[in-house]
Amino acid sequence: MLRIELSIDGDCYGTLSVGTVAVIRALQKHLELSLSEATELVNRCVFEGERVSLSASTRDAAQALLAEFARLPAAPRLHASLFD
């Protein structure tokens, strides 16, 4: 398993975070997380300022996730690193 550390600089309007739906969908797609799991991780990053640790089953999945993050409008606010 490969580890990905993720933090997100929040862009919030009240209790809403801007640009995180695409991040949640990318986590679901590449790490096979449920909607609730992906949402919880993103909320912890955005609203609690946490840096979360994620597990990817393969290097391809991890690299695909990081590549998708780089293409998102929220990319400047996403900080993700891959660790073996």
C-alpha positions as CSV (number, residue, x, y, z in Angstrom):
1,M,0.0,0.0,0.0
2,L,1.2,3.5,-0.8
3,R,0.4,6.4,1.4
4,I,-0.8,9.8,0.2
5,E,-0.9,12.7,2.5
6,L,-3.5,15.4,1.7
7,S,-4.2,18.8,3.0
8,I,-6.6,21.4,1.5
9,D,-6.5,25.2,2.0
10,G,-10.2,25.9,2.6
11,D,-12.2,28.4,0.5
12,C,-15.3,28.6,2.6
13,Y,-18.5,30.7,2.5
14,G,-20.1,30.0,5.9
15,T,-20.4,26.3,6.3
16,L,-19.9,25.6,2.5
17,S,-16.6,24.8,0.9
18,V,-15.9,25.8,-2.7
19,G,-14.4,23.4,-5.2
20,T,-14.4,20.2,-3.0
21,V,-17.0,18.1,-4.9
22,A,-14.4,17.3,-7.6
23,V,-11.9,16.3,-4.9
24,I,-14.4,14.0,-3.3
25,R,-15.2,12.4,-6.6
26,A,-11.5,11.9,-7.4
27,L,-11.0,10.2,-4.1
28,Q,-14.0,7.9,-4.7
29,K,-12.8,7.1,-8.2
30,H,-9.1,6.4,-7.6
31,L,-9.1,5.1,-4.0
32,E,-12.4,3.3,-4.2
33,L,-13.8,5.2,-1.2
34,S,-17.5,5.6,-0.5
35,L,-19.1,9.0,-0.8
36,S,-19.3,9.3,3.0
37,E,-15.6,8.3,3.5
38,A,-14.4,10.7,0.9
39,T,-16.6,13.5,2.2
40,E,-15.4,13.0,5.8
41,L,-11.7,13.2,4.7
42,V,-12.2,16.3,2.7
43,N,-14.2,17.9,5.5
44,R,-11.4,17.2,8.0
45,C,-9.0,18.9,5.7
46,V,-11.1,21.9,4.9
47,F,-12.9,22.6,8.2
48,E,-10.5,21.2,10.7
49,G,-7.2,22.0,9.0
50,E,-6.0,18.4,9.2
51,R,-3.5,16.7,7.0
52,V,-5.0,13.3,6.3
53,S,-3.2,10.1,5.3
54,L,-4.8,8.0,2.5
55,S,-3.9,4.5,1.2
56,A,-3.7,3.6,-2.4
57,S,-3.6,0.0,-3.4
58,T,-1.3,0.6,-6.4
59,R,1.2,3.1,-7.6
60,D,-0.9,3.6,-10.7
61,A,-4.0,4.5,-8.6
62,A,-2.0,6.9,-6.5
63,Q,-0.4,8.6,-9.5
64,A,-3.7,8.9,-11.3
65,L,-5.2,10.6,-8.2
66,L,-2.4,13.1,-8.0
67,A,-2.6,13.8,-11.8
68,E,-6.4,14.4,-11.5
69,F,-5.8,16.7,-8.5
70,A,-3.4,18.7,-10.7
71,R,-6.1,19.3,-13.3
72,L,-8.8,20.5,-10.9
73,P,-9.7,24.2,-10.5
74,A,-8.9,23.8,-6.8
75,A,-5.4,22.5,-7.6
76,P,-3.6,25.5,-6.1
77,R,-5.3,24.8,-2.8
78,L,-4.5,21.0,-2.8
79,H,-1.4,19.7,-1.2
80,A,-0.9,16.0,-1.8
81,S,2.3,14.0,-1.5
82,L,3.0,10.3,-2.3
83,F,5.1,8.1,0.1
84,D,6.2,4.5,-0.3
